[in-house]
Amino acid sequence: MTERQIRLFGDPVLRSVCDPVVLGSRGVTDLVDDLLETVAVPGRAGLAANQIGVSSRAFSYNVDGVIGYILNPVLAEVQGEPELVDEGCLSVPGFFFPRLRYPFARVTGVDLDGNPVELSGDGLMGQALQHETDHLDGHLYIEGLQPEVKREAMRAIRESPWY
């Protein structure tokens, strides 16, 4: 297992729709190991494969002390009225902006053995499930910001030392 470097805003891999994972294919186990190792760093709630440069439909999560992964996730359900929540992203380091998210989300997919996996939750877990599936569809959280907040976010990002 290896903690992998996080790709930052501006990297084209973050804007591409990720390919489905082919179970049993070479490297899938290593990808899952790397996702788990990289998300285990304190302060990280989730990590999509494209954030470590791999355009595969997989993500890991680290919420309330529970670390896991899912392959080929599909956002199956959201519930409630969208609420403004402060959201950040490992690919946009150092920033948090208010973003509308549904309070509950459910994702379905599989594990390495092809067994069905269902993840669901509210609060941080619900937010992470929506955020990570967005990544796998080539979307960054800043795209969903209110227009005036998005302008502020883009200005701040352009002025950041890592950009």
PyMOL commands that place a pseudoatom at each C-alpha (Angstrom):
pseudoatom trace, name=CA, resn=MET, resi=1, chain=A, elem=C, hetatm=0, pos=[0.000, 0.000, 0.000]
pseudoatom trace, name=CA, resn=THR, resi=2, chain=A, elem=C, hetatm=0, pos=[1.169, 3.488, -0.824]
pseudoatom trace, name=CA, resn=GLU, resi=3, chain=A, elem=C, hetatm=0, pos=[-0.105, 6.907, 0.143]
pseudoatom trace, name=CA, resn=ARG, resi=4, chain=A, elem=C, hetatm=0, pos=[-0.469, 8.583, -3.234]
pseudoatom trace, name=CA, resn=GLN, resi=5, chain=A, elem=C, hetatm=0, pos=[-0.065, 12.231, -4.200]
pseudoatom trace, name=CA, resn=ILE, resi=6, chain=A, elem=C, hetatm=0, pos=[-3.340, 14.132, -4.653]
pseudoatom trace, name=CA, resn=ARG, resi=7, chain=A, elem=C, hetatm=0, pos=[-3.976, 15.709, -8.063]
pseudoatom trace, name=CA, resn=LEU, resi=8, chain=A, elem=C, hetatm=0, pos=[-4.886, 19.388, -7.822]
pseudoatom trace, name=CA, resn=PHE, resi=9, chain=A, elem=C, hetatm=0, pos=[-7.467, 21.603, -9.501]
pseudoatom trace, name=CA, resn=GLY, resi=10, chain=A, elem=C, hetatm=0, pos=[-6.417, 22.131, -13.115]
pseudoatom trace, name=CA, resn=ASP, resi=11, chain=A, elem=C, hetatm=0, pos=[-5.282, 18.535, -13.686]
pseudoatom trace, name=CA, resn=PRO, resi=12, chain=A, elem=C, hetatm=0, pos=[-7.298, 17.187, -16.655]
pseudoatom trace, name=CA, resn=VAL, resi=13, chain=A, elem=C, hetatm=0, pos=[-7.889, 13.788, -14.979]
pseudoatom trace, name=CA, resn=LEU, resi=14, chain=A, elem=C, hetatm=0, pos=[-10.200, 15.539, -12.497]
pseudoatom trace, name=CA, resn=ARG, resi=15, chain=A, elem=C, hetatm=0, pos=[-12.482, 16.655, -15.347]
pseudoatom trace, name=CA, resn=SER, resi=16, chain=A, elem=C, hetatm=0, pos=[-12.830, 13.268, -17.030]
pseudoatom trace, name=CA, resn=VAL, resi=17, chain=A, elem=C, hetatm=0, pos=[-15.601, 10.751, -16.469]
pseudoatom trace, name=CA, resn=CYS, resi=18, chain=A, elem=C, hetatm=0, pos=[-14.013, 7.676, -14.905]
pseudoatom trace, name=CA, resn=ASP, resi=19, chain=A, elem=C, hetatm=0, pos=[-14.160, 4.281, -16.584]
pseudoatom trace, name=CA, resn=PRO, resi=20, chain=A, elem=C, hetatm=0, pos=[-15.901, 1.362, -14.846]
pseudoatom trace, name=CA, resn=VAL, resi=21, chain=A, elem=C, hetatm=0, pos=[-13.591, -0.924, -12.888]
pseudoatom trace, name=CA, resn=VAL, resi=22, chain=A, elem=C, hetatm=0, pos=[-13.171, -4.349, -14.492]
pseudoatom trace, name=CA, resn=LEU, resi=23, chain=A, elem=C, hetatm=0, pos=[-13.156, -6.790, -11.602]
pseudoatom trace, name=CA, resn=GLY, resi=24, chain=A, elem=C, hetatm=0, pos=[-10.166, -9.094, -11.574]
pseudoatom trace, name=CA, resn=SER, resi=25, chain=A, elem=C, hetatm=0, pos=[-8.191, -6.819, -13.868]
pseudoatom trace, name=CA, resn=ARG, resi=26, chain=A, elem=C, hetatm=0, pos=[-4.545, -6.162, -13.188]
pseudoatom trace, name=CA, resn=GLY, resi=27, chain=A, elem=C, hetatm=0, pos=[-3.947, -3.472, -10.600]
pseudoatom trace, name=CA, resn=VAL, resi=28, chain=A, elem=C, hetatm=0, pos=[-7.453, -3.196, -9.121]
pseudoatom trace, name=CA, resn=THR, resi=29, chain=A, elem=C, hetatm=0, pos=[-6.375, -4.595, -5.754]
pseudoatom trace, name=CA, resn=ASP, resi=30, chain=A, elem=C, hetatm=0, pos=[-3.397, -2.230, -5.702]
pseudoatom trace, name=CA, resn=LEU, resi=31, chain=A, elem=C, hetatm=0, pos=[-5.698, 0.696, -6.547]
pseudoatom trace, name=CA, resn=VAL, resi=32, chain=A, elem=C, hetatm=0, pos=[-8.006, -0.166, -3.634]
pseudoatom trace, name=CA, resn=ASP, resi=33, chain=A, elem=C, hetatm=0, pos=[-5.006, -0.521, -1.298]
pseudoatom trace, name=CA, resn=ASP, resi=34, chain=A, elem=C, hetatm=0, pos=[-3.690, 2.888, -2.390]
pseudoatom trace, name=CA, resn=LEU, resi=35, chain=A, elem=C, hetatm=0, pos=[-7.122, 4.515, -1.992]
pseudoatom trace, name=CA, resn=LEU, resi=36, chain=A, elem=C, hetatm=0, pos=[-7.446, 3.108, 1.527]
pseudoatom trace, name=CA, resn=GLU, resi=37, chain=A, elem=C, hetatm=0, pos=[-3.926, 4.139, 2.538]
pseudoatom trace, name=CA, resn=THR, resi=38, chain=A, elem=C, hetatm=0, pos=[-4.332, 7.645, 1.125]
pseudoatom trace, name=CA, resn=VAL, resi=39, chain=A, elem=C, hetatm=0, pos=[-7.759, 8.316, 2.685]
pseudoatom trace, name=CA, resn=ALA, resi=40, chain=A, elem=C, hetatm=0, pos=[-6.554, 7.087, 6.103]
pseudoatom trace, name=CA, resn=VAL, resi=41, chain=A, elem=C, hetatm=0, pos=[-4.599, 10.317, 6.647]
pseudoatom trace, name=CA, resn=PRO, resi=42, chain=A, elem=C, hetatm=0, pos=[-6.383, 12.246, 9.438]
pseudoatom trace, name=CA, resn=GLY, resi=43, chain=A, elem=C, hetatm=0, pos=[-8.760, 14.919, 8.181]
pseudoatom trace, name=CA, resn=ARG, resi=44, chain=A, elem=C, hetatm=0, pos=[-9.708, 13.108, 4.982]
pseudoatom trace, name=CA, resn=ALA, resi=45, chain=A, elem=C, hetatm=0, pos=[-13.330, 12.010, 4.510]
pseudoatom trace, name=CA, resn=GLY, resi=46, chain=A, elem=C, hetatm=0, pos=[-13.167, 10.618, 0.986]
pseudoatom trace, name=CA, resn=LEU, resi=47, chain=A, elem=C, hetatm=0, pos=[-10.957, 10.106, -2.029]
pseudoatom trace, name=CA, resn=ALA, resi=48, chain=A, elem=C, hetatm=0, pos=[-11.885, 9.329, -5.629]
pseudoatom trace, name=CA, resn=ALA, resi=49, chain=A, elem=C, hetatm=0, pos=[-9.520, 7.352, -7.858]
pseudoatom trace, name=CA, resn=ASN, resi=50, chain=A, elem=C, hetatm=0, pos=[-9.085, 10.230, -10.294]
pseudoatom trace, name=CA, resn=GLN, resi=51, chain=A, elem=C, hetatm=0, pos=[-7.754, 12.350, -7.425]
pseudoatom trace, name=CA, resn=ILE, resi=52, chain=A, elem=C, hetatm=0, pos=[-4.705, 10.065, -7.426]
pseudoatom trace, name=CA, resn=GLY, resi=53, chain=A, elem=C, hetatm=0, pos=[-4.492, 10.080, -11.218]
pseudoatom trace, name=CA, resn=VAL, resi=54, chain=A, elem=C, hetatm=0, pos=[-6.400, 6.883, -11.985]
pseudoatom trace, name=CA, resn=SER, resi=55, chain=A, elem=C, hetatm=0, pos=[-9.469, 7.277, -14.201]
pseudoatom trace, name=CA, resn=SER, resi=56, chain=A, elem=C, hetatm=0, pos=[-11.350, 4.350, -12.649]
pseudoatom trace, name=CA, resn=ARG, resi=57, chain=A, elem=C, hetatm=0, pos=[-14.765, 4.396, -11.008]
pseudoatom trace, name=CA, resn=ALA, resi=58, chain=A, elem=C, hetatm=0, pos=[-13.720, 3.771, -7.377]
pseudoatom trace, name=CA, resn=PHE, resi=59, chain=A, elem=C, hetatm=0, pos=[-13.509, 5.735, -4.160]
pseudoatom trace, name=CA, resn=SER, resi=60, chain=A, elem=C, hetatm=0, pos=[-12.573, 5.302, -0.524]
pseudoatom trace, name=CA, resn=TYR, resi=61, chain=A, elem=C, hetatm=0, pos=[-14.055, 6.954, 2.549]
pseudoatom trace, name=CA, resn=ASN, resi=62, chain=A, elem=C, hetatm=0, pos=[-13.023, 7.712, 6.115]
pseudoatom trace, name=CA, resn=VAL, resi=63, chain=A, elem=C, hetatm=0, pos=[-16.026, 8.856, 8.143]
pseudoatom trace, name=CA, resn=ASP, resi=64, chain=A, elem=C, hetatm=0, pos=[-16.480, 8.529, 11.896]
pseudoatom trace, name=CA, resn=GLY, resi=65, chain=A, elem=C, hetatm=0, pos=[-13.518, 6.177, 12.161]
pseudoatom trace, name=CA, resn=VAL, resi=66, chain=A, elem=C, hetatm=0, pos=[-14.836, 3.807, 9.483]
pseudoatom trace, name=CA, resn=ILE, resi=67, chain=A, elem=C, hetatm=0, pos=[-12.594, 3.389, 6.436]
pseudoatom trace, name=CA, resn=GLY, resi=68, chain=A, elem=C, hetatm=0, pos=[-13.761, 1.544, 3.345]
pseudoatom trace, name=CA, resn=TYR, resi=69, chain=A, elem=C, hetatm=0, pos=[-14.105, 1.576, -0.422]
pseudoatom trace, name=CA, resn=ILE, resi=70, chain=A, elem=C, hetatm=0, pos=[-16.590, 0.946, -3.204]
pseudoatom trace, name=CA, resn=LEU, resi=71, chain=A, elem=C, hetatm=0, pos=[-16.103, 0.061, -6.861]
pseudoatom trace, name=CA, resn=ASN, resi=72, chain=A, elem=C, hetatm=0, pos=[-18.364, 1.212, -9.692]
pseudoatom trace, name=CA, resn=PRO, resi=73, chain=A, elem=C, hetatm=0, pos=[-20.497, 3.341, -7.364]
pseudoatom trace, name=CA, resn=VAL, resi=74, chain=A, elem=C, hetatm=0, pos=[-23.786, 4.818, -8.524]
pseudoatom trace, name=CA, resn=LEU, resi=75, chain=A, elem=C, hetatm=0, pos=[-25.565, 7.547, -6.603]
pseudoatom trace, name=CA, resn=ALA, resi=76, chain=A, elem=C, hetatm=0, pos=[-28.838, 5.669, -6.160]
pseudoatom trace, name=CA, resn=GLU, resi=77, chain=A, elem=C, hetatm=0, pos=[-30.779, 7.994, -3.893]
pseudoatom trace, name=CA, resn=VAL, resi=78, chain=A, elem=C, hetatm=0, pos=[-30.753, 11.383, -2.217]
pseudoatom trace, name=CA, resn=GLN, resi=79, chain=A, elem=C, hetatm=0, pos=[-33.337, 12.607, 0.259]
pseudoatom trace, name=CA, resn=GLY, resi=80, chain=A, elem=C, hetatm=0, pos=[-34.406, 15.798, 1.939]
pseudoatom trace, name=CA, resn=GLU, resi=81, chain=A, elem=C, hetatm=0, pos=[-34.179, 19.427, 1.034]
pseudoatom trace, name=CA, resn=PRO, resi=82, chain=A, elem=C, hetatm=0, pos=[-30.706, 20.515, -0.073]
pseudoatom trace, name=CA, resn=GLU, resi=83, chain=A, elem=C, hetatm=0, pos=[-28.847, 22.388, 2.669]
pseudoatom trace, name=CA, resn=LEU, resi=84, chain=A, elem=C, hetatm=0, pos=[-25.854, 24.689, 2.570]
pseudoatom trace, name=CA, resn=VAL, resi=85, chain=A, elem=C, hetatm=0, pos=[-22.845, 22.891, 4.059]
pseudoatom trace, name=CA, resn=ASP, resi=86, chain=A, elem=C, hetatm=0, pos=[-19.228, 23.985, 4.205]
pseudoatom trace, name=CA, resn=GLU, resi=87, chain=A, elem=C, hetatm=0, pos=[-17.372, 21.752, 1.799]
pseudoatom trace, name=CA, resn=GLY, resi=88, chain=A, elem=C, hetatm=0, pos=[-13.730, 21.317, 0.948]
pseudoatom trace, name=CA, resn=CYS, resi=89, chain=A, elem=C, hetatm=0, pos=[-11.765, 19.064, -1.355]
pseudoatom trace, name=CA, resn=LEU, resi=90, chain=A, elem=C, hetatm=0, pos=[-8.316, 17.498, -1.275]
pseudoatom trace, name=CA, resn=SER, resi=91, chain=A, elem=C, hetatm=0, pos=[-7.870, 18.644, -4.891]
pseudoatom trace, name=CA, resn=VAL, resi=92, chain=A, elem=C, hetatm=0, pos=[-8.644, 22.244, -3.897]
pseudoatom trace, name=CA, resn=PRO, resi=93, chain=A, elem=C, hetatm=0, pos=[-6.553, 22.382, -0.706]
pseudoatom trace, name=CA, resn=GLY, resi=94, chain=A, elem=C, hetatm=0, pos=[-7.033, 24.991, 1.958]
pseudoatom trace, name=CA, resn=PHE, resi=95, chain=A, elem=C, hetatm=0, pos=[-10.513, 26.127, 0.974]
pseudoatom trace, name=CA, resn=PHE, resi=96, chain=A, elem=C, hetatm=0, pos=[-14.035, 25.501, 2.235]
pseudoatom trace, name=CA, resn=PHE, resi=97, chain=A, elem=C, hetatm=0, pos=[-17.068, 27.029, 0.579]
pseudoatom trace, name=CA, resn=PRO, resi=98, chain=A, elem=C, hetatm=0, pos=[-20.822, 26.741, 1.235]
pseudoatom trace, name=CA, resn=ARG, resi=99, chain=A, elem=C, hetatm=0, pos=[-22.358, 24.232, -1.159]
pseudoatom trace, name=CA, resn=LEU, resi=100, chain=A, elem=C, hetatm=0, pos=[-25.876, 22.827, -1.444]
pseudoatom trace, name=CA, resn=ARG, resi=101, chain=A, elem=C, hetatm=0, pos=[-26.019, 19.108, -0.683]
pseudoatom trace, name=CA, resn=TYR, resi=102, chain=A, elem=C, hetatm=0, pos=[-28.848, 16.747, 0.119]
pseudoatom trace, name=CA, resn=PRO, resi=103, chain=A, elem=C, hetatm=0, pos=[-28.790, 15.695, 3.782]
pseudoatom trace, name=CA, resn=PHE, resi=104, chain=A, elem=C, hetatm=0, pos=[-28.987, 11.970, 2.925]
pseudoatom trace, name=CA, resn=ALA, resi=105, chain=A, elem=C, hetatm=0, pos=[-27.411, 9.908, 0.148]
pseudoatom trace, name=CA, resn=ARG, resi=106, chain=A, elem=C, hetatm=0, pos=[-27.210, 6.239, -0.822]
pseudoatom trace, name=CA, resn=VAL, resi=107, chain=A, elem=C, hetatm=0, pos=[-24.643, 4.727, -3.183]
pseudoatom trace, name=CA, resn=THR, resi=108, chain=A, elem=C, hetatm=0, pos=[-24.565, 1.200, -4.613]
pseudoatom trace, name=CA, resn=GLY, resi=109, chain=A, elem=C, hetatm=0, pos=[-21.633, -0.663, -6.123]
pseudoatom trace, name=CA, resn=VAL, resi=110, chain=A, elem=C, hetatm=0, pos=[-19.455, -3.722, -5.541]
pseudoatom trace, name=CA, resn=ASP, resi=111, chain=A, elem=C, hetatm=0, pos=[-16.356, -4.848, -3.647]
pseudoatom trace, name=CA, resn=LEU, resi=112, chain=A, elem=C, hetatm=0, pos=[-13.255, -6.545, -5.072]
pseudoatom trace, name=CA, resn=ASP, resi=113, chain=A, elem=C, hetatm=0, pos=[-15.037, -9.903, -5.123]
pseudoatom trace, name=CA, resn=GLY, resi=114, chain=A, elem=C, hetatm=0, pos=[-18.048, -8.539, -6.983]
pseudoatom trace, name=CA, resn=ASN, resi=115, chain=A, elem=C, hetatm=0, pos=[-20.279, -8.636, -3.916]
pseudoatom trace, name=CA, resn=PRO, resi=116, chain=A, elem=C, hetatm=0, pos=[-22.927, -5.901, -3.754]
pseudoatom trace, name=CA, resn=VAL, resi=117, chain=A, elem=C, hetatm=0, pos=[-22.070, -2.931, -1.541]
pseudoatom trace, name=CA, resn=GLU, resi=118, chain=A, elem=C, hetatm=0, pos=[-24.489, -0.278, -0.363]
pseudoatom trace, name=CA, resn=LEU, resi=119, chain=A, elem=C, hetatm=0, pos=[-23.325, 2.813, 1.484]
pseudoatom trace, name=CA, resn=SER, resi=120, chain=A, elem=C, hetatm=0, pos=[-25.684, 5.369, 2.925]
pseudoatom trace, name=CA, resn=GLY, resi=121, chain=A, elem=C, hetatm=0, pos=[-25.726, 8.098, 5.478]
pseudoatom trace, name=CA, resn=ASP, resi=122, chain=A, elem=C, hetatm=0, pos=[-26.542, 11.595, 6.401]
pseudoatom trace, name=CA, resn=GLY, resi=123, chain=A, elem=C, hetatm=0, pos=[-24.322, 14.417, 7.574]
pseudoatom trace, name=CA, resn=LEU, resi=124, chain=A, elem=C, hetatm=0, pos=[-20.678, 13.986, 6.581]
pseudoatom trace, name=CA, resn=MET, resi=125, chain=A, elem=C, hetatm=0, pos=[-21.242, 10.521, 5.090]
pseudoatom trace, name=CA, resn=GLY, resi=126, chain=A, elem=C, hetatm=0, pos=[-24.091, 11.739, 2.880]
pseudoatom trace, name=CA, resn=GLN, resi=127, chain=A, elem=C, hetatm=0, pos=[-21.997, 14.694, 1.776]
pseudoatom trace, name=CA, resn=ALA, resi=128, chain=A, elem=C, hetatm=0, pos=[-18.964, 12.475, 1.054]
pseudoatom trace, name=CA, resn=LEU, resi=129, chain=A, elem=C, hetatm=0, pos=[-21.008, 10.041, -1.034]
pseudoatom trace, name=CA, resn=GLN, resi=130, chain=A, elem=C, hetatm=0, pos=[-22.297, 12.880, -3.210]
pseudoatom trace, name=CA, resn=HIS, resi=131, chain=A, elem=C, hetatm=0, pos=[-18.882, 14.568, -3.414]
pseudoatom trace, name=CA, resn=GLU, resi=132, chain=A, elem=C, hetatm=0, pos=[-16.980, 11.418, -4.423]
pseudoatom trace, name=CA, resn=THR, resi=133, chain=A, elem=C, hetatm=0, pos=[-19.511, 10.277, -7.033]
pseudoatom trace, name=CA, resn=ASP, resi=134, chain=A, elem=C, hetatm=0, pos=[-19.346, 13.794, -8.486]
pseudoatom trace, name=CA, resn=HIS, resi=135, chain=A, elem=C, hetatm=0, pos=[-15.560, 13.359, -8.811]
pseudoatom trace, name=CA, resn=LEU, resi=136, chain=A, elem=C, hetatm=0, pos=[-16.020, 10.094, -10.698]
pseudoatom trace, name=CA, resn=ASP, resi=137, chain=A, elem=C, hetatm=0, pos=[-18.344, 11.900, -13.112]
pseudoatom trace, name=CA, resn=GLY, resi=138, chain=A, elem=C, hetatm=0, pos=[-15.653, 14.542, -13.738]
pseudoatom trace, name=CA, resn=HIS, resi=139, chain=A, elem=C, hetatm=0, pos=[-17.161, 17.272, -11.542]
pseudoatom trace, name=CA, resn=LEU, resi=140, chain=A, elem=C, hetatm=0, pos=[-15.477, 19.295, -8.815]
pseudoatom trace, name=CA, resn=TYR, resi=141, chain=A, elem=C, hetatm=0, pos=[-17.503, 20.641, -5.913]
pseudoatom trace, name=CA, resn=ILE, resi=142, chain=A, elem=C, hetatm=0, pos=[-16.816, 24.242, -6.890]
pseudoatom trace, name=CA, resn=GLU, resi=143, chain=A, elem=C, hetatm=0, pos=[-18.988, 23.767, -9.984]
pseudoatom trace, name=CA, resn=GLY, resi=144, chain=A, elem=C, hetatm=0, pos=[-22.051, 23.525, -7.730]
pseudoatom trace, name=CA, resn=LEU, resi=145, chain=A, elem=C, hetatm=0, pos=[-21.405, 26.721, -5.794]
pseudoatom trace, name=CA, resn=GLN, resi=146, chain=A, elem=C, hetatm=0, pos=[-23.775, 29.668, -5.963]
pseudoatom trace, name=CA, resn=PRO, resi=147, chain=A, elem=C, hetatm=0, pos=[-22.541, 32.055, -8.717]
pseudoatom trace, name=CA, resn=GLU, resi=148, chain=A, elem=C, hetatm=0, pos=[-21.259, 34.776, -6.384]
pseudoatom trace, name=CA, resn=VAL, resi=149, chain=A, elem=C, hetatm=0, pos=[-19.521, 32.210, -4.159]
pseudoatom trace, name=CA, resn=LYS, resi=150, chain=A, elem=C, hetatm=0, pos=[-18.041, 30.498, -7.215]
pseudoatom trace, name=CA, resn=ARG, resi=151, chain=A, elem=C, hetatm=0, pos=[-16.533, 33.806, -8.402]
pseudoatom trace, name=CA, resn=GLU, resi=152, chain=A, elem=C, hetatm=0, pos=[-14.979, 34.290, -4.948]
pseudoatom trace, name=CA, resn=ALA, resi=153, chain=A, elem=C, hetatm=0, pos=[-13.728, 30.692, -4.916]
pseudoatom trace, name=CA, resn=MET, resi=154, chain=A, elem=C, hetatm=0, pos=[-12.127, 30.931, -8.353]
pseudoatom trace, name=CA, resn=ARG, resi=155, chain=A, elem=C, hetatm=0, pos=[-10.390, 34.203, -7.417]
pseudoatom trace, name=CA, resn=ALA, resi=156, chain=A, elem=C, hetatm=0, pos=[-9.051, 32.657, -4.202]
pseudoatom trace, name=CA, resn=ILE, resi=157, chain=A, elem=C, hetatm=0, pos=[-7.885, 29.510, -6.032]
pseudoatom trace, name=CA, resn=ARG, resi=158, chain=A, elem=C, hetatm=0, pos=[-6.076, 31.526, -8.705]
pseudoatom trace, name=CA, resn=GLU, resi=159, chain=A, elem=C, hetatm=0, pos=[-4.277, 33.455, -5.931]
pseudoatom trace, name=CA, resn=SER, resi=160, chain=A, elem=C, hetatm=0, pos=[-3.301, 30.333, -3.967]
pseudoatom trace, name=CA, resn=PRO, resi=161, chain=A, elem=C, hetatm=0, pos=[0.369, 29.307, -3.897]
pseudoatom trace, name=CA, resn=TRP, resi=162, chain=A, elem=C, hetatm=0, pos=[-0.348, 25.795, -5.241]
pseudoatom trace, name=CA, resn=TYR, resi=163, chain=A, elem=C, hetatm=0, pos=[-2.250, 26.941, -8.348]
for i in range(1, 163): cmd.bond("trace and resi %d" % i, "trace and resi %d" % (i + 1))
show_as sticks, trace
zoom trace
